[in-house]
Amino acid sequence: MHLLVTGCSSGIGLAICQHLLEQGHEITGLSRRPAPIESERFHWVSADLGALSSTMLKLDSSSFDGFVHAAGIMHTGDIQAYEHELAQQMWRLHVDAPALLVQKLLAEQAPLTRIVLIGSRTQQGALGKSAYAASKAAQQGLIRSWAMELVGKQVTVNLVAPGATRTPMLEDPNRAGVAPKLPPMGRFIEPDEIAASVSFLLSDSARSITGQTLTVCAGASL
């Protein structure tokens, strides 16, 4: 498969790319910073995913079999600390970017069979993360709606919702006021675990799974 993966330069997105390359797939990665990947089957495209509406993104969209949106950002704070621009930044990256990319791929007749978005367990609501949680909750609306629209074409659309995962975002200064909680299993989730979940949803074994959310949280949602 030839897969388009966003957020490929670090964290979960990087782990997904590395895992899929090991599986023999071809990857085109989108991010602002180059990805630390050396492979003949990996192609990096510079893109500001938070400003796609004003950016001409050139892709060979006719060649992609699947799309994975792993790019993300977190700004925390209670309702008194709500900042419109920061909230809009998260919305543009978590909602507008995947919507515009899927629109582009479908309009240019990409042979898509799989769409996977990386959401968050906090989509159900989280203390001090209302704007972030709202943008992630919107992704569930996207995947359910797209699954309904595309089911007749045998395109699956799913969401992977991780709990606290050991990535650079875990130590991001922007979330200093809301420290990550250790899941009940006593460890943070590893990016490789999320990558393996994505790989499964892209596979033929998951061809009958669509419109669903797979929560990977080490017990945090119990």
Summary of the structure (lengths in Angstrom):
residues: 222
radius of gyration: 16.4
end to end distance: 35.3
largest distance: 48.9
contacts: 735
relative contact order: 0.16
helix: 44%
strand: 18%
